[in-house]
């Protein structure tokens, strides 16, 4: 799951760092993720995992780190592999 999340972040986050080297708990907003880019990340994640983020997950904390994204996606029924 983390590999897919990192790939989506690399494509949509526009933060200019190699996502492979980013710690799971690193604050993506500190690295440069914007609110606008997080919407693109969300759409990329929905496509990659075949899920839809419900309104209650559409908040900044959901997209703060790779770990928080993984928790959100797994909560939508995607197995952590």
C-alpha positions as CSV (number, residue, x, y, z in Angstrom):
1,X,0.0,0.0,0.0
2,X,2.8,2.5,0.9
3,X,4.4,2.0,-2.5
4,X,1.2,2.9,-4.3
5,X,0.7,5.9,-2.0
6,X,4.2,7.1,-2.6
7,X,3.6,6.7,-6.4
8,X,0.4,8.8,-6.2
9,X,2.2,11.4,-4.1
10,X,5.0,11.6,-6.6
11,X,2.6,12.2,-9.4
12,X,0.2,14.6,-7.8
13,X,1.7,16.2,-4.6
14,X,4.0,18.6,-6.5
15,X,6.4,18.9,-3.5
16,X,9.6,18.3,-5.4
17,X,11.1,15.6,-3.2
18,X,11.7,11.9,-3.9
19,X,8.9,10.2,-2.1
20,X,10.9,7.0,-1.8
21,X,13.1,8.7,0.8
22,X,10.2,10.3,2.9
23,X,9.5,8.8,6.3
24,X,6.0,7.4,6.8
25,X,5.3,9.9,9.5
26,X,6.9,12.9,7.9
27,X,4.5,15.9,7.6
28,X,3.8,16.3,3.9
29,X,2.5,19.9,4.4
30,X,5.9,20.8,5.9
31,X,7.5,19.3,2.8
32,X,5.4,21.6,0.6
33,X,2.0,19.8,0.0
34,X,-0.7,22.4,-0.5
35,X,-4.4,22.1,0.0
36,X,-5.0,22.3,-3.7
37,X,-2.4,19.5,-4.4
38,X,-4.0,17.4,-1.6
39,X,-7.3,17.4,-3.6
40,X,-5.3,16.0,-6.6
41,X,-3.7,13.5,-4.4
42,X,-7.1,12.4,-3.1
43,X,-8.4,11.9,-6.6
44,X,-5.3,9.9,-7.5
45,X,-5.7,7.7,-4.5
46,X,-9.4,7.1,-5.4
47,X,-8.3,6.0,-8.8
48,X,-5.4,3.9,-7.6
49,X,-7.3,2.0,-4.9
50,X,-10.9,2.1,-6.3
51,X,-12.3,3.9,-3.3
52,X,-14.1,7.1,-2.6
53,X,-13.2,9.3,0.3
54,X,-16.3,10.2,2.4
55,X,-16.8,13.8,3.6
56,X,-15.5,13.0,7.1
57,X,-12.1,12.1,5.7
58,X,-11.8,15.3,3.6
59,X,-9.6,17.1,6.1
60,X,-6.0,18.2,6.3
61,X,-5.0,15.5,8.9
62,X,-6.0,12.7,6.5
63,X,-3.3,13.7,4.0
64,X,-0.7,14.9,6.6
65,X,1.6,11.8,6.2
66,X,2.0,8.6,4.3
67,X,1.0,6.8,7.5
68,X,-2.2,8.8,7.9
69,X,-3.1,8.3,4.2
70,X,-2.6,4.5,4.6
71,X,-4.8,4.5,7.7
72,X,-7.6,6.3,5.9
73,X,-7.3,4.0,2.8
74,X,-7.3,0.9,4.9
75,X,-10.4,2.2,6.8
76,X,-12.1,2.3,3.4
77,X,-11.6,-1.5,3.1
78,X,-8.3,-1.7,1.2
79,X,-6.0,-4.3,2.8
80,X,-2.6,-3.1,4.0
81,X,-0.2,-5.1,1.9
